[in-house]
Amino acid sequence: MTGDEIDPKALIREAYRIEGIGPEECRSVFLDWALSLPVGADAPKAAAALVARYGADAPDHPMTHVLRDADTRVTGPKRRGGRSARVADA
């Protein structure tokens, strides 16, 4: 069970092979996978590569959904502090 640069421990590959795996287990596997990536790795880009590798053959697999969610970049609201925030709310 050897991995590669994107899936060093082959965790994602093995998750796709587990029959009956659910979304909760896939999120747990994903977290372990993300923590095993090298420092500085682009996790969303790696997740997209894994979707390309495994998702086409298993589009409804829970791991595909988890990886697609990881591929979306989350941008939060811009914080406005100080006087400008108080004046805007007045």
C-alpha positions in Angstrom: 0.0 0.0 0.0 2.3 2.7 -1.2 1.2 6.3 -2.0 2.4 9.1 -4.1 3.1 12.8 -3.8 -0.6 13.7 -3.6 -1.7 10.8 -1.4 1.5 9.9 0.6 -0.2 7.3 2.8 -2.6 6.1 0.1 -5.5 7.1 2.5 -7.8 8.5 -0.2 -7.2 5.5 -2.5 -8.1 3.1 0.3 -11.2 5.1 1.3 -12.6 4.6 -2.2 -12.1 0.9 -1.8 -14.1 0.6 1.5 -17.6 -0.6 0.9 -20.3 1.3 2.8 -18.0 4.1 4.0 -20.0 7.1 5.0 -19.5 10.9 4.9 -18.3 11.0 8.5 -15.6 8.4 7.9 -14.6 10.2 4.7 -14.2 13.5 6.6 -12.0 11.7 9.1 -9.9 10.1 6.4 -9.6 13.5 4.7 -8.4 15.2 7.9 -5.7 12.5 8.3 -4.8 12.9 4.6 -4.6 16.7 4.9 -2.4 16.4 8.0 0.0 14.1 6.2 0.6 16.6 3.3 4.1 18.2 3.3 4.3 21.7 4.8 3.4 24.3 2.2 1.5 21.9 0.0 -1.6 23.4 -1.7 -4.3 21.2 -0.2 -7.2 22.5 -2.4 -5.1 21.8 -5.5 -4.2 18.4 -4.3 -7.9 17.6 -3.5 -8.8 18.7 -7.0 -6.2 16.3 -8.4 -7.6 13.5 -6.3 -11.1 14.2 -7.6 -9.8 14.1 -11.1 -8.0 10.8 -10.3 -10.9 9.0 -8.5 -14.0 11.1 -8.8 -14.8 10.2 -12.5 -15.2 6.6 -11.6 -17.1 7.2 -8.4 -19.0 10.5 -8.7 -21.5 9.7 -6.0 -18.9 8.3 -3.5 -18.9 10.2 -0.2 -15.1 10.8 -0.6 -15.7 12.5 -3.9 -18.1 14.9 -2.2 -15.6 15.6 0.7 -12.8 16.3 -1.8 -15.0 18.6 -3.9 -15.9 20.5 -0.7 -12.2 20.8 0.1 -11.4 22.1 -3.4 -13.7 25.2 -2.9 -11.8 28.1 -1.5 -13.5 29.7 1.4 -13.3 33.5 1.6 -14.7 35.1 4.7 -16.2 38.5 5.1 -13.7 41.4 5.3 -13.4 42.7 8.8 -14.0 46.4 9.4 -12.7 47.6 12.7 -12.3 50.8 14.5 -14.2 54.0 13.7 -15.3 52.9 10.2 -17.3 50.0 11.5 -19.0 52.1 14.1 -19.9 54.9 11.7 -21.2 52.4 9.1 -23.6 50.9 11.6 -24.9 54.2 12.9 
